[in-house]
Amino acid sequence: YSFIIKGDTSLTTEYTDVKPVPTPVSGMTVGDRVKLDNGKQTVEMNLSWSLPEGYKLLKAGIIRTYGDAYKDSLTLENVDGTNIKLKESVLTSAEGNYAFTLTMSTATAVNDLYAVGFIMYQNASGTITTQYTEVFASPAGN
């Protein structure tokens, strides 16, 4: 660091031995819809994550639904295979990227799509945690 001091100032140096606690990081992107010649649409979703040393990834994936009714219920506990669906990655690495391309039929493509990414991990002391991304929307007609 560099700085300029203009005027009378006293500086005090302080040090700490407290190290920052590393935390798991995850993020997701949802691309624009691509219209196919047969009337179907595709949308690509990418989930990425990075875990600190000593953490173990148990599972990762993307949870999705169509329409507003379930957009605030996108958790593993609510996956029912009908209204809320899950696409799980096979990766179990501490760092990774899961790309999933969803193909929507002409019947489902007219609906807004909502999705979240999740990672489930075990920390160094054995505690299991599920971390969700924010909810992403892919509006119909996008």
N, C-alpha and C positions, 0 to 999 in steps of 0.2 A: 504494500500500500504506500501511497505517497500523498502528501497533503501540504498545504501552505498555511502557516499561522501568521496572522497579521494582528499584532498587539500582544500585550502581556498575558500569558496563559501558563498555567501549571498543568502538567500531564502526569497522570498516575497509571502505571502499568499494572494490569491484573491478569493473572493466569488461572486456569482451572484444569483440574485433572478429569473432569467429567467428560466422558466421550459421548457423542450423540448415539442414540440407539438406532441401529439400522431398521428400516421398516420395509415390508413388501410393497411393491409398486405394480399396479396394473392399469391398463388403459385400453380403450377400444375405439375403433373408427367404423363408420358405416358409409359406404360409397353411394353414389347415385344409382338409381335403377336403370337397367338396360332393357330396352324393349326388343324382343325377338320377333322374327318374321311370323311365327305361329301364334302371336298374341300373348305369349307368356312373357314374364319379366324376370330378370335376375338382379340380385343385389349382393354385393360382397361385404362381409363383415370381418374385421381383423381384431383379434384380442392378443395383447402382448403383456408379458409380466417379467418381473425380476424379483427373486427372493434373496435375502441376505444369507450369508454363510451359516450353516447349521440348520437351515429351514428345509423342509421337504414338501414338494408339491404333491398333493393327493389327487386332485382333479382340477380341470379347467374346462370352460365351455361357454356357450352362448344360449341364453333363454329368450324365447320370443313369443309374441302373440300378435294377432290382428285386431284392430279396432281399439277403442278407448276403454272398454269394459274391464280389461285385466292389466292395463299398462302399469298400474301401481302395485301389482301383485307378482311381479317377476322375480321370484325366489325359488330355490330348489324345492322347498317344502310345498310350493303350489303347483309344481309341474304335474300335469294330469294327462299329457299326451294328446289332448283334444283342443282345449282352449289355450293352454300354455305348454309350449314344446321346448325340448332340450336337445342341443347338439353338443356332444362332449368330445373334447380332444383326447387323443391317445398319448399325447406327450406328458412326461412326468419330470422334465428337466427343470432346474432352478430358474433358468431363463428360457423364454420361448415366445413363439408367435403362432397363433392358430388362425388360419384363414378359412372361412366358410362361405361358400357361395350358395345362396338360397335361390331356388327356382320356384317362382310363383305361377300357379295356373291362372288362366284368364279369370276364373271366379275369385281367387284370392288377391290378385293384383289390383283389384278395385278398392281394396282396403288399405288403411294406414298400417304400417308395420312398426312395432315397438320391440326393442331388444336391449338386453343387458349382458355384459360379460361377467364371469365370476372366476375366482380362483379359490380353491380350498387347500389350505396348507397346515403343516404341523410345525410349530416353532421348536427351538432347541430344548425347551423344558417339557415338550409333549402336548402342549395345548393346541387344539384344532380350531381353526378360524376360517370362516368363509367371508371373502371380501368381494363386493359387487361394484361394478362401474356405475356411472350414472345411466339413466334410461336414454336410449337413442331412438329417434323417430325417423322413419322413411315414409314420407307422405305418399299417398296414391297420386299418380300423375307426375311424380318427380322423375 
